[in-house]
Amino acid sequence: MLCAFAFMVAFAVVLARLTLQPSPASEALTHTNLHPGRSLKAYLDQPALRDAVKQIGGNLLLGVPFGVLVPVVAPRARGLLRVLLLTAIVMLLVEFAQGALITGRAFDIDDVILNTGGALVGYLLLGRRLSRAVHARKRP
């Protein structure tokens, strides 16, 4: 449990560094997106597949630790819907902060969707089993 908590803190630091650092060089390129799928379509319409994979894959991977660590660190948050809801709320807050406070960053609903999808993958692949192992029910 302590190890999972340490990983969660480390992940929070990495998340903050990746998402909350200003990017003045990108200021002219950033656009708020409130329409699900719009950024995904733009990524996939780019001629360079590498950029699309980087954007989509990166956002999916960013959510995976939530799906793995949340059910371990917060046993009350165990369960698929709770993990996904908590991830969506945290990622919405990150996106709001990006859009409102960070130069060269913008709110993008597709990032929230991809991050939450990554949490789903993490939960299904490892989080559910790891949580059950750490928080095994005691038999009377």
Order of alpha helices (4+ residues) and beta strands (2+ residues): alpha-alpha-alpha-alpha-alpha-alpha
